[in-house]
Amino acid sequence: MNTHKNARLTVHSRQVLVRRVIEQGLRPVDVAQAMAVSPRTVYKWLARYRNEGWTGLSDRSCRPHRCPHRTSAAQQARIRRLRRQRRIYSAITRQTGVPRATVARVLQRAGLNRLSALEPSPPVRRYEHDAPGDLLHLDIKKVNRFARPGHRVTGDRRGKSRGAGWDYLHMAIDDHSRVAHATIWPDETGASAVRALIAALRYYRRLGVQFKAVLTDNGACYQSRRFATACRRLGLQHKRTRPYRPRTNGKAERWIQTALHEWAYAHVYQNADERADYLPYWLHDYNWHRPHASLNHQPPISRLRLNVNNVVGLHT
């Protein structure tokens, strides 16, 4: 235990107190006056030493040895059982007669103080394909266009860019290497999704990566005939995530959040075009220089195992 800041005696000073009385023969009253404590305190530590020896002078909990009014184990089990039936605190108090504060402490110790704990989320199942090109994650993020810096920068909500519209960020990321690509298009139609896919495949082909399959959500553009025809002609197997299961496409979701935090909202851009112009430079830094936690803090490009000639030719 930690001795509080106003404590008069520590373990060492208690030993000095006992030695002065036992070995030096001083009166407890004189020892108390010399050590700025009461005689009662001196007698307490002397009794502790005579009963328990030097170990009795150590700090220990002030919790009582017995508590007659403590909530019984059966009552605590009943509280937990009612909670698992989704009873709220006031209902448990009414049925058991236990004060609300006690109910809260029992449920907190059991980890049932929140109703969400009654239905825990399924364990996260992480997966990764064996080689670059096995699977390409695709997703779209809509970001607002603007003609001037917004209230996040200026603090003035009156200077809005009304009618500026939206930019649609079509994003791609390789499942194995985490090498990412993104392009901005004016909409999220099937035609734009196909153009974004072709642009991404060309980028990865320059790195020596050819894909076998793509994974998308169930957006309208990815369910369109145009996108299905493009995948068939490109020789890509099209996989879709289960509805309301964003964790299946988790690499793309995490890639989107990183892009928003480190590119879209990380700098003060004068307009949306300036933000778009900076995107290729930030993508280069993300793929070639930024350490990635899931890759042992190495950049994603390190997983492609490029030779020296490729690195010199591509790292521009």
C-alpha positions in Angstrom: 0.0 0.0 0.0 1.1 3.6 -0.6 1.5 5.8 2.5 -0.6 8.9 2.1 1.1 12.3 2.0 0.1 13.4 5.5 1.2 10.2 7.3 3.3 10.9 10.4 4.8 7.4 10.5 6.2 5.1 7.9 7.4 1.5 8.3 10.9 2.7 9.1 9.8 5.3 11.6 7.5 2.7 13.4 10.5 0.5 13.8 12.4 3.5 15.3 9.5 4.1 17.6 9.5 0.5 18.9 13.2 0.4 19.4 13.2 3.5 21.5 10.7 2.0 23.9 11.9 -1.7 23.8 15.6 -1.3 23.5 16.4 2.2 24.8 13.8 2.1 27.6 12.2 5.5 26.9 8.7 6.2 28.1 6.0 6.0 25.5 4.9 9.5 26.4 8.4 10.9 25.7 8.7 8.9 22.4 5.3 10.2 21.3 6.3 13.8 21.9 9.6 13.3 20.1 7.9 11.8 17.0 5.0 14.2 17.0 2.3 11.6 17.5 -0.1 10.8 20.3 0.8 8.3 23.1 -2.2 6.2 22.0 -0.4 5.8 18.6 2.8 4.6 20.3 0.9 2.1 22.4 -0.9 0.8 19.3 2.3 0.1 17.4 3.9 -1.4 20.5 0.9 -3.8 20.8 1.1 -4.6 17.1 4.8 -5.5 17.5 4.3 -7.7 20.6 1.5 -9.6 18.8 2.9 -9.9 15.3 6.6 -9.0 15.4 8.3 -6.7 12.9 5.9 -7.7 10.1 3.0 -6.2 12.1 4.5 -2.7 11.5 3.8 -2.9 7.8 1.0 -1.1 6.0 -2.2 -3.1 5.5 -5.8 -2.6 4.5 -8.2 -0.8 6.8 -11.0 -3.1 5.6 -12.8 -4.7 8.6 -12.4 -8.5 9.2 -16.2 -9.0 9.2 -19.1 -7.0 7.9 -22.5 -8.2 9.3 -24.5 -6.0 6.9 -22.7 -7.2 3.7 -25.0 -8.4 0.9 -25.2 -12.1 1.0 -23.8 -14.3 -1.8 -27.4 -15.5 -2.6 -28.6 -12.0 -2.8 -25.8 -11.0 -5.2 -26.5 -14.0 -7.4 -30.2 -13.0 -7.5 -29.2 -9.4 -8.6 -27.0 -10.8 -11.4 -29.8 -13.2 -12.5 -32.3 -10.4 -12.7 -29.8 -8.3 -14.6 -29.4 -11.0 -17.2 -33.2 -10.8 -17.6 -32.5 -7.2 -18.7 -34.0 -5.6 -15.6 -33.0 -2.0 -15.0 -31.5 -0.9 -11.6 -34.8 0.5 -10.2 -36.6 -2.8 -11.0 -33.9 -4.9 -9.3 -34.0 -2.6 -6.3 -37.8 -3.0 -6.1 -37.7 -6.8 -6.4 -34.8 -7.5 -4.0 -35.0 -4.6 -1.5 -31.3 -3.9 -2.0 -30.4 -0.2 -2.3 -29.7 1.1 -5.8 -26.0 2.0 -5.0 -25.4 -1.6 -3.8 -27.0 -3.0 -6.9 -24.7 -0.8 -9.0 -21.6 -2.0 -7.1 -22.6 -5.7 -7.5 -23.3 -5.4 -11.2 -20.1 -3.4 -11.8 -18.0 -6.1 -10.1 -19.7 -8.7 -12.3 -19.2 -6.6 -15.5 -23.0 -6.3 -16.0 -23.4 -2.6 -15.3 -24.1 -1.9 -18.9 -26.9 -3.7 -20.8 -24.6 -4.0 -23.8 -22.5 -6.5 -21.7 -25.4 -8.9 -21.8 -24.9 -9.4 -25.5 -21.2 -9.1 -26.2 -20.0 -8.7 -29.7 -18.7 -11.8 -31.5 -14.9 -12.2 -31.4 -13.0 -10.5 -34.2 -11.9 -12.9 -36.8 -8.9 -11.4 -38.6 -7.8 -12.8 -41.9 -5.2 -12.0 -44.5 -4.6 -13.4 -47.9 -1.3 -15.0 -48.7 0.0 -12.9 -51.5 -0.5 -9.4 -53.1 -3.2 -9.5 -55.7 -5.4 -12.2 -54.1 -8.0 -9.7 -53.1 -8.7 -6.0 -53.6 -11.0 -4.2 -51.2 -13.1 -1.4 -52.7 -15.2 1.2 -51.0 -16.5 4.8 -51.5 -16.4 7.8 -49.1 -18.4 10.9 -49.8 -16.6 14.2 -48.7 -18.0 17.6 -49.1 -16.7 20.1 -51.6 -15.9 23.7 -50.4 -14.8 27.0 -52.0 -13.3 28.4 -48.8 -12.1 27.1 -45.4 -15.0 26.0 -43.2 -15.9 26.7 -39.6 -13.5 24.1 -38.3 -10.7 26.4 -39.3 -12.3 29.9 -39.1 -14.7 29.3 -36.2 -17.4 31.2 -38.2 -20.4 29.1 -39.4 -21.7 31.9 -41.6 -19.0 31.4 -44.3 -20.6 28.3 -45.8 -19.9 27.0 -49.3 -23.5 26.5 -50.3 -24.2 24.4 -53.3 -20.6 23.2 -53.6 -21.7 19.6 -53.9 -19.7 16.5 -53.0 -16.6 14.6 -54.0 -16.7 10.8 -54.1 -13.5 9.2 -53.0 -13.3 5.8 -54.6 -10.8 3.8 -52.5 -8.9 0.6 -53.0 -6.5 -1.4 -50.8 -4.7 -4.7 -51.3 -5.6 -7.2 -48.7 -2.1 -8.6 -48.2 0.3 -5.6 -48.6 -2.1 -2.8 -47.6 -0.8 -0.8 -50.6 -3.7 1.7 -51.2 -5.1 3.7 -54.0 -7.7 6.4 -54.3 -9.3 8.6 -56.9 -11.9 11.3 -56.8 -15.0 11.2 -59.1 -18.1 13.4 -59.3 -20.5 10.6 -58.4 -20.9 7.0 -57.2 -22.6 5.5 -60.2 -21.6 2.3 -61.8 -19.7 4.1 -64.5 -17.5 6.0 -62.0 -16.9 2.8 -60.0 -15.7 1.0 -63.2 -13.4 4.0 -64.0 -12.0 4.0 -60.5 -11.4 0.2 -60.6 -9.5 0.5 -63.9 -7.4 3.3 -62.5 -6.6 1.3 -59.4 -5.7 -1.8 -61.5 -3.3 0.2 -63.7 -1.6 1.6 -60.6 -1.1 -1.8 -59.1 0.1 -3.2 -62.4 2.9 -0.7 -62.4 3.9 -2.3 -59.1 3.8 -5.8 -60.5 0.5 -6.8 -58.9 -2.4 -8.3 -60.7 -5.6 -9.1 -58.9 -7.8 -12.2 -58.9 -10.8 -10.9 -56.9 -12.4 -7.7 -55.6 -14.5 -7.3 -52.4 -17.1 -4.6 -52.2 -20.2 -3.8 -50.1 -23.7 -3.9 -51.5 -23.8 -0.3 -52.8 -25.9 0.3 -55.9 -22.8 1.0 -58.1 -21.3 -2.3 -57.2 -24.5 -4.2 -57.9 -24.9 -2.5 -61.3 -24.6 -4.5 -64.6 -21.8 -2.2 -65.8 -19.6 -3.1 -62.8 -20.5 -6.8 -63.1 -19.6 -6.7 -66.9 -16.3 -4.9 -66.1 -15.3 -7.6 -63.5 -16.1 -10.4 -65.9 -14.1 -8.8 -68.7 -11.2 -8.1 -66.4 -11.2 -11.7 -65.1 -12.0 -10.6 -61.5 -14.2 -12.6 -59.1 -16.6 -10.2 -57.4 -17.3 -10.9 -53.8 -19.7 -8.9 -51.6 -19.9 -8.4 -47.9 -22.8 -9.6 -45.8 -25.4 -6.9 -45.1 -24.6 -4.9 -41.9 -21.2 -6.6 -41.6 -18.7 -3.7 -42.1 -16.0 -5.8 -40.3 -15.8 -8.1 -43.4 -14.5 -5.1 -45.3 -12.6 -3.8 -42.3 -9.3 -3.0 -44.1 -11.1 -0.6 -46.4 -13.0 0.9 -43.5 -9.8 1.5 -41.6 -8.2 2.9 -44.7 -11.0 5.4 -45.1 -10.6 6.6 -41.5 -6.9 7.0 -41.9 -7.4 9.0 -45.1 -9.9 11.3 -43.4 -7.7 12.0 -40.4 -4.4 12.3 -42.2 -5.4 13.8 -45.5 -8.9 15.3 -45.8 -9.0 17.0 -42.4 -5.3 17.1 -41.5 -4.5 20.4 -43.2 -6.0 23.8 -44.0 -7.0 23.7 -47.6 -8.3 26.8 -49.3 -10.7 24.9 -51.5 -11.6 21.3 -52.5 -9.4 21.4 -55.6 -6.3 22.1 -53.5 -7.3 19.1 -51.3 -7.6 16.9 -54.4 -4.3 18.0 -55.7 -2.6 17.0 -52.5 -4.1 13.5 -52.6 -1.4 11.8 -54.8 1.4 13.2 -52.6 -0.2 11.9 -49.5 -0.9 8.5 -51.1 2.8 8.2 -52.0 3.8 8.9 -48.4 1.2 6.4 -47.1 2.4 3.6 -49.4 6.2 4.2 -49.3 7.0 5.9 -46.0 4.3 5.7 -43.4 4.8 2.9 -40.9 1.8 0.5 -40.7 1.1 -1.1 -37.3 -0.2 -4.4 -38.8 3.0 -4.7 -40.9 5.4 -4.6 -38.0 5.6 -0.8 -38.5 6.9 -1.1 -42.0 5.4 0.8 -45.0 3.0 -1.2 -47.2 5.3 -1.2 -50.2 7.8 -3.4 -48.2 5.5 -6.4 -48.7 5.7 -6.3 -52.5 9.4 -7.3 -52.4 10.4 -5.0 -55.3 13.9 -5.3 -56.6 16.3 -2.3 -56.7 15.5 -1.4 -60.3 11.7 -1.3 -59.6 12.2 0.8 -56.5 14.3 3.4 -58.5 11.8 3.5 -61.3 8.6 3.7 -59.2 9.8 5.8 -56.3 9.2 9.2 -57.9 
